[in-house]
Amino acid sequence: MYAVILGKNTELSEAEFLSFAKRFEIKIRIIEKGNNWILLESPKTLERYFRWLGGSLKLVRIIGEGEEALEELEYSKLFTVSLYGKNDWKLWRKLGSEIKRRFKEEGSAKFFKPAKTYAMPAELILKGFPEVKDFVFLFREDGSFLVGETVRVTDPFELKKLDVERPVQKPILSIPPRLARIMVNLTEVRKGSFLDPFCGIGTIVQEFVLQGLTAYGSDRDEGQIRDAKKNLAWLRKEFRLKNSAHLEVCDARRLKRCFRQRFDAIVTEPYLGKPLKRHPSRGEAIKLANELDRFYYSVFESFAEVLKRNRKVVFVFPAYKLSGGGIYRKERKWLGKLGFEVLGRYLDYEERHRVVRDIHVLRYRG
């Protein structure tokens, strides 16, 4: 039995994990859900593929329930304790001391905790593996708890490297590598040809290449394509990859002119409009969305010409944080008229953002 610790956007993280399981053909059975974790049954192959998740933090092997489970913990000279569902220093100290006491028969043990942190971050776990064990406590609302041990974490160092060490960086304009990975998983497609028709400097395309997919990218800006090629050359060298991507200067509204084949998936974040200096009113947000939709309509007409039937598009539409509070998310009935069925929608944003990512997962019915 395992538990998956979800990232800060729990709705998006859970959706990604379920799609990821289908994508890698891992048969899972959900048993229980907490505020930021999922308890499930799964074959051990989950451990092998866990690194390809973008929105989950840890994979925990469940050992048991309640204090009795502490007897089953495997001795470690160095360990830490992660609490989920509780932020309680006294409880953290009590549990750590109890584990240390039970380990005493096998040898001395030490445990540690960063200040104001009740769940060990992946960075510290990776620096300590395998010498340091991360013992995890998952608390339910009734106060009962599950006990486990972290066996895998997603690698924040790799994701940071993909972002800040590549030769061309555009932090404000480019999508985070972690989100690119999430969006690829949302397709549920494991093998095939993937296209990003608004590739920019290549963040999503580099994720295609890293995962060994047949990668294509395009952008109508020739300079962006040059920058994407520089980043892909760096990626191949740094990660010792043999495969690369086919990149074209192409308008996303005329993809059929640039690509002769049909694709298994399209994953992209398009132009989301000019940066906003303030939060818009509802009326202003509606106007902004309608103006962009005239462009997006032509883009999806183009998608229909190059996407295989019953395959998916993962597409970021803009939503808007309003001056009066709340978020405006437009319903787009025209997608259905073009043959695209909306399977899921997930918001992703930081508090400082005025334009919000409204991630759509769509199936092309044809």
Secondary structure, 3 states (H helix, E strand, C coil): CEEEEECCCHHHHHHHHHHHHHHCCCCCEEEEECCCEEEEECCCHHHHHHHHCCCEEEEEEEEEECHHHHHHCCCCCEEEEEEECCCCHHHHHHHHHHHHHHHCCCCCCEEECCCCCCCCCHHHHHHHCCCEEEEEEEECCCCCEEEEEEEEECCHHHHHHHHHCCCCCCCCCCCCHHHHHHHHHHCCCCCCEEEECCCCCCHHHHHHHHCCCEEEEEECCHHHHHHHHHHHHHHHHHCCCCCCEEEEECCHHHHHHCCCCCEEEEEECCCCCCCCCCCCCHHHHHHHHHHHHHHHHHHHHHHHHHEEEEEEEEEEEEEEECCCCCEECCCCCHHHHCCEEEEEEEEECCCCCCEEEEEEEEEECC
